């Protein structure tokens, strides 16, 4: 009688660990899905973890087809943790299309384990009604990101359709609503929109492009009591007025990061005053892009202030020259609570520098320059340098 020999079999735990090493290799993961039924869960976990759907006017059926896919493939839906709906980069500035909240609700309601939702280059329109039955059911959602788009109805109205999230990322977002209110008119939220039981976001990233002031997302209708981290990128100093209400209404704000577009000049003292940093009494960490050091905003008194100051220097070898170091050190000395100053310096082609042995030399050189130019901070042990790619 013919006897079949059983081939040796790895324990499933080891197989899963091997498949985990292929997390970013989609062709290999696709092959693994076809090897054996027991390989499917681990392979699908990585294969569908981040799902990208590209939308263009040339194919108006993309969203309906994707919704049909989700409703007919329930065994795959629970693997999707991050969903990106985007317009191709070459079409973002050329053509416009919109996505209705009904479609968003239909999509997200089928993704029980979704953590992150991204919308890129696609305008968002609201439902005609705003009852509780219209709220998107996505219990695991923690992060929302909207880039290069228009919101018809206002930011707070859009957020009211989503479950409470921990983090919100807004880049080049224009808000269009019937009665648009400037961010400088009032610091009081729209009570008709805010729910007192709705948890507020903890991290907000707001990127504003040229010419944006009146149509930018505002604080109105947002719960900011829980906001602890705020990152603001601006292209014109006059835009600092946009985040002033955010700072004033965030009593737990601990980290503030400021970035300036490379094409524009830094704010002058009068423009820095628009920011009203004195109202950020709970601030612990202030991080700025290198060109914002001069002139540096400083407190007018010895009120409680931040204890960590980070400076981001792109291509450090170019930017460490020509700075008024004496003035900088005098400014930093006015921060009575300051415990650490960290210069985070980037190097072009860090991998090449490491391979050639120049990385250690460059890193040491940056540290020596900063120690020599800021001797008081160095002697007090408050100066740190990090070199990154």
Secondary structure by P-SEA (a helix, b strand, c coil): cbbbbbcccccaaaaaaaaaaacccaaaaaaaaacccccccccccccccbbbbbbcccccaaaaaaaaaaaacccccccccbbbbbccccccccbbbbbcaaaaaaaaaacccccbbbbccbbbbbccccccccccccccccbbbbccbbbcccaaaaaaacccccbbbbcbbbbbcccccccccccccccccccccbbbbcbbbbbbccccccccccccccccccccbbbbbbccccccccaaaaaaacccccbbbbbbccccccccaaaaaaacccccccccbbbbcccccccbbbbccccccccbbbbbbccccccccccaaaaaaaaaaacccccbbbbbccccaaaaaaaacaaaaaaaaaaaaaaaacaaaaaaccbbbbbcc
